Amino acid sequence: MAKTQDSYSHSGVDYSKMDPIKLLAQQKAKATAKNLKNFGMHELTASRGESAYVWEEPDSYRALVVEGLGTKNLIADAVRPITGKTYYNNIAQDTIAMVVNDLIVVGALPQVVNAYFAVGNSDWLTDKQRAEDLINGWAKACNLAGATWGGGETPTLKGVIEPTAIDLGGSAVGIINPKNNLVLGDKLKAGDKIVFIASSGIHANGMTLIRTAAQKNSNMYATKLPDGRLFGEVLLTPTPIYVSLVRSLQEQAINIHYMVNITGHGWRKLMRATKDFSYKIHYVPEAQPEFELIKNFAGVTELEMYANYNMGAGFAVYVPAKEADHVVAVAKKAGFKAWVAGVVEKGPKQVVIEPLDIIFKADSLGVR
């Protein structure tokens, strides 16, 4: 099978085309920040380009994020005829996780989550089992995140969305209190350790590439992994909600210098902070077996896999070296596997994955 380094862009997701628009939007949005002054508040400019936007209130910081699921639900739809399950309880958790895991990287704990369920045809909502799984799963995931399900929108977008499909997304507001829990990367220093928190597998990124590969391999979702599980079912393992991890780190007064939710842009995201450092990864975990299947089915290089997927590491916490082992212990107690993976060093802005001889230079990440 031919290998290529741009298969993901060929599948329809091209960050080189998307990121400039995101940057333009950030620039235009910045000019509107003056309106916060009408309420006696002001933005934290450094939060622009982070996963969540932050503004200051008298006694706390508030943060806001909007996120979408992407196309993982289409894989659930494709696997349902094979197993008879809808998987929309898992899909609901994936969507909530995409939202709140981006919110917590700035130190905010989610308070309210709003839902966006857009369908191509109202008939989608008449599949009782699927709809109930989505709603019950959404409520359960909100509880896992410690957040209230505030409200939502359920438009029917005929002509915009396929009649048999749903587009899922949401927004969340969180609080940073006390203020010293704010995390924006300004405290990053050479010598800081990078602690990885394990992923549950694919999470909810890179699905378009997987679906493109599945169109060429009709039995792909029914392929069995070495342990006997179906590839399609394994892909639908829900994304962990890392809120309890961050809450526990805050309760233990861990001096967090930075955090990253490893989603789109893969391990390139490890250099998301504005400071110019080299991020050296010394230890690479063994990725779950589904990643090797994706690589083989899609015919992509290892470099592209690490450029777009979490490869077993779903979240990263940067702390002073003396606190790294404490982070691992706190994570374990909160139910997450963690390990010290690398170090922040002086040098050009880049991510160096030493065991794999992979280097992502600064210009490979077109947007923060």
C-alpha positions in Angstrom: 0.0 0.0 0.0 1.5 3.4 -1.0 2.6 5.7 1.8 2.0 9.4 1.7 2.4 12.3 4.2 -0.6 14.2 3.1 -3.4 11.6 3.2 -5.2 13.4 5.9 -5.4 16.5 3.8 -6.5 14.4 0.8 -9.4 13.1 2.9 -10.8 16.6 3.2 -9.2 18.0 6.3 -6.3 20.3 5.4 -5.0 22.4 8.3 -2.9 24.5 6.0 -6.2 25.9 4.6 -8.1 26.0 7.9 -5.5 27.6 10.2 -5.1 30.9 8.3 -8.8 31.5 8.6 -8.7 30.7 12.3 -5.8 33.2 12.7 -7.8 35.9 10.8 -10.8 35.3 13.0 -8.6 35.6 16.2 -7.3 38.9 14.9 -10.8 40.3 14.1 -12.2 39.0 17.4 -9.4 40.8 19.4 -10.7 44.2 18.3 -14.1 43.5 19.9 -12.6 43.0 23.4 -13.2 46.7 24.2 -16.8 45.8 24.7 -16.0 44.0 28.0 -15.2 47.3 29.5 -18.9 48.1 29.5 -19.2 45.5 32.3 -16.1 46.5 34.2 -14.2 43.5 32.9 -11.3 42.9 30.5 -10.0 40.0 28.5 -6.7 38.1 29.1 -5.2 38.7 25.8 -2.8 35.8 26.2 -5.8 33.4 26.2 -6.4 34.2 22.5 -5.2 31.1 20.6 -5.5 28.9 23.7 -8.2 26.3 23.7 -10.4 28.5 25.9 -11.0 32.3 26.0 -10.5 34.0 29.5 -11.7 37.2 30.9 -11.3 38.7 34.4 -14.1 39.4 36.9 -13.7 41.0 40.3 -13.1 37.8 42.2 -12.3 35.2 39.6 -11.5 34.5 36.0 -14.1 33.0 33.6 -13.4 30.9 30.6 -15.5 30.0 27.6 -15.1 27.4 24.9 -17.0 26.1 21.9 -16.3 22.7 20.3 -17.7 20.2 17.9 -17.6 16.4 17.8 -16.6 16.1 14.1 -17.6 12.9 12.3 -17.2 10.2 14.9 -20.9 9.7 15.0 -20.8 8.6 11.4 -18.6 5.7 12.4 -21.2 4.8 15.1 -23.8 4.8 12.4 -21.7 2.5 10.2 -21.0 0.1 13.1 -24.6 -0.2 14.3 -25.6 -2.6 11.6 -22.8 -4.9 12.6 -23.4 -5.0 16.4 -27.0 -3.7 16.8 -25.8 -0.9 19.3 -26.3 2.8 18.7 -23.1 3.9 20.6 -24.7 7.4 21.0 -24.2 7.3 24.8 -20.4 7.1 24.0 -20.8 9.7 21.3 -22.4 12.1 23.8 -19.4 11.7 26.2 -17.0 12.3 23.3 -18.7 15.6 22.5 -18.7 16.7 26.1 -15.1 15.7 26.4 -14.1 17.7 23.4 -15.7 20.7 25.0 -14.6 20.5 28.7 -11.1 19.0 28.0 -10.3 22.2 26.1 -11.8 24.3 28.9 -9.7 22.9 31.7 -6.3 23.5 30.0 -6.5 27.1 31.2 -7.3 26.0 34.8 -11.1 26.4 34.5 -13.5 24.0 35.9 -16.8 23.7 33.9 -19.9 25.1 35.4 -22.5 25.0 32.5 -22.5 23.1 29.2 -24.9 23.9 26.4 -25.7 21.5 23.6 -25.9 21.8 19.8 -27.8 19.0 18.1 -28.3 19.8 14.4 -30.0 17.3 12.1 -30.5 17.2 8.4 -34.1 15.9 8.8 -36.3 15.8 11.9 -36.8 12.1 11.3 -33.4 11.5 12.9 -35.0 12.3 16.2 -37.7 9.6 15.8 -35.2 6.7 16.3 -36.1 6.4 20.0 -33.2 4.2 21.1 -30.6 6.4 19.4 -32.1 9.7 20.7 -32.5 8.4 24.2 -28.9 7.1 24.2 -27.7 10.5 23.1 -29.7 12.4 25.8 -28.9 10.0 28.6 -25.3 9.9 27.6 -25.1 13.7 27.5 -26.6 14.0 31.0 -24.2 11.4 32.4 -21.2 13.1 30.8 -22.2 16.4 32.3 -22.2 14.8 35.7 -18.8 13.3 35.0 -17.6 16.8 34.3 -19.3 18.2 37.3 -21.2 20.6 35.1 -24.9 21.5 34.6 -26.5 20.9 31.3 -27.9 24.4 30.8 -29.7 24.4 27.4 -29.2 23.8 23.8 -30.3 24.2 20.2 -31.7 21.5 17.9 -32.1 23.0 14.4 -33.1 21.0 11.3 -30.7 22.0 8.5 -32.1 20.4 5.4 -29.6 21.0 2.5 -26.8 21.7 4.9 -26.6 18.4 6.7 -27.3 15.0 5.2 -30.8 13.8 5.9 -29.6 10.8 7.9 -27.0 12.6 9.9 -26.6 14.8 13.0 -24.0 17.4 13.8 -23.0 17.5 17.5 -21.3 20.3 19.4 -21.5 22.4 22.5 -20.1 25.2 24.6 -19.1 25.5 28.2 -18.4 28.3 30.7 -16.0 27.6 33.5 -14.5 29.3 36.5 -10.9 29.8 37.6 -11.1 30.4 41.3 -8.8 31.2 43.0 -7.1 33.2 40.4 -3.7 31.6 40.8 -5.1 28.5 39.2 -4.9 30.3 35.8 -2.7 28.5 33.3 -1.6 30.3 30.1 2.0 29.1 29.7 3.7 32.3 31.1 5.4 30.2 33.8 6.9 27.7 31.5 10.7 27.2 32.1 13.5 25.2 30.7 13.8 22.1 32.9 10.1 21.6 33.3 8.9 18.1 32.9 6.2 17.0 30.5 3.8 14.4 32.0 1.5 12.5 29.7 -1.9 11.3 30.7 -3.1 8.2 28.9 -5.8 8.3 26.2 -8.5 5.7 25.9 -7.7 5.3 22.2 -8.6 7.3 19.2 -10.8 9.9 21.0 -12.6 12.0 18.4 -9.9 13.3 16.0 -8.8 12.0 12.6 -12.2 10.4 11.9 -12.4 11.7 8.4 -9.2 9.9 7.4 -10.5 6.7 9.0 -13.8 7.0 7.2 -12.0 7.6 3.9 -10.0 4.4 4.4 -13.2 2.5 5.3 -14.7 3.5 2.0 -11.9 1.6 0.3 -12.0 -1.4 2.7 -15.6 -2.5 3.1 -14.8 -4.9 6.0 -12.6 -2.5 7.9 -15.0 -1.9 10.9 -15.6 -5.6 11.3 -11.8 -6.4 11.4 -10.9 -8.1 14.7 -8.0 -6.9 16.9 -5.7 -9.5 18.4 -7.8 -9.5 21.6 -10.9 -10.4 19.5 -12.6 -7.0 19.7 -14.0 -5.4 16.5 -12.1 -2.5 15.2 -15.3 -0.4 14.7 -16.3 -0.9 18.4 -12.8 -0.1 19.6 -12.9 3.2 17.6 -16.1 4.1 19.5 -14.5 3.9 23.0 -15.5 7.2 24.6 -13.0 10.0 25.3 -12.0 10.4 28.9 -13.2 13.5 30.7 -10.1 14.9 32.4 -11.9 17.4 34.7 -11.4 15.3 37.8 -7.7 15.1 37.1 -7.3 18.9 36.9 -9.5 19.4 39.9 -7.3 17.0 41.9 -4.1 18.7 40.7 -5.5 22.0 41.9 -6.6 20.6 45.3 -3.0 19.3 45.7 -1.6 22.7 44.9 0.5 21.4 42.0 2.4 24.2 40.4 1.0 23.7 36.8 3.0 25.6 34.2 1.0 24.5 31.2 -1.5 21.9 29.9 -2.4 20.6 26.5 -5.4 18.6 25.4 -3.9 16.4 22.6 -6.5 16.5 19.9 -6.2 17.9 16.3 -2.6 18.5 15.2 -1.6 15.5 17.4 1.8 15.8 19.2 2.5 19.0 17.4 0.2 20.6 20.0 2.9 20.0 22.6 4.5 23.3 21.4 1.3 25.3 21.5 2.5 27.8 24.2 3.8 31.1 22.9 7.3 30.7 24.5 10.0 29.4 22.2 11.3 26.1 23.7 12.2 22.7 22.4 10.0 20.0 23.8 12.0 16.8 24.0 10.0 13.5 24.4 12.2 10.8 25.8 9.5 8.1 26.4 6.9 7.1 23.9 4.1 4.9 25.2 3.0 1.9 23.2 -0.1 3.1 21.3 -3.3 1.2 21.4 -3.5 -1.4 18.6 -6.2 0.5 16.7 -3.6 3.1 15.8 -1.5 0.6 13.9 -4.6 -0.6 12.0 -5.4 3.0 11.1 -1.9 3.5 9.8 -2.1 0.3 7.7 -5.6 0.8 6.4 -5.0 4.5 5.5 -1.5 3.9 4.2 0.0 6.8 6.1 3.4 7.3 7.6 4.3 7.2 11.3 5.1 10.9 11.1 1.6 11.7 10.0 0.1 9.5 12.7 1.9 11.5 15.4 1.1 14.8 13.6 -2.7 14.2 13.8 -3.5 11.6 16.5 -2.9 11.3 20.2 -1.1 8.0 19.9 -1.9 6.9 23.4 -1.3 10.2 25.2 -4.5 12.2 25.5 -3.4 15.1 27.8 -0.2 16.7 28.9 0.7 18.6 32.0 3.9 20.6 32.3 5.3 21.1 35.8 8.6 21.9 37.6 10.8 18.7 37.6 10.4 18.2 41.4 6.6 17.9 41.0 6.4 15.5 38.1 6.2 12.3 40.2 3.5 14.0 42.3 1.4 14.6 39.2 1.8 10.9 38.2 0.6 9.9 41.7 -2.3 12.3 41.8 -3.4 11.1 38.3 -3.3 7.5 39.4 -5.4 8.2 42.4 -7.9 10.0 40.1 -8.1 6.9 37.9 -5.7 8.0 35.1 -2.5 6.3 33.9 0.3 8.9 33.7 4.1 8.9 33.1 6.9 11.4 32.8 7.5 11.6 29.1 9.9 14.5 28.4 11.4 17.8 29.3 11.2 21.5 28.2 14.6 22.7 27.0 16.1 25.9 25.6 16.3 25.9 21.9 14.3 26.4 18.7 10.6 25.9 19.0 10.0 22.3 18.1 8.8 18.9 19.3 11.4 16.3 19.2 10.2 12.7 19.6 13.6 11.1 20.2 12.8 7.4 20.2 11.1 7.7 16.8 13.5 10.3 15.3 10.5 12.6 14.5 10.8 16.4 14.7 8.0 18.8 14.3 9.3 22.3 13.7 7.4 25.5 14.7 6.1 26.1 11.2 4.3 22.8 11.2 1.8 24.2 13.7 0.0 27.0 11.8 -2.3 28.1 14.6 -2.1 28.1 18.4 
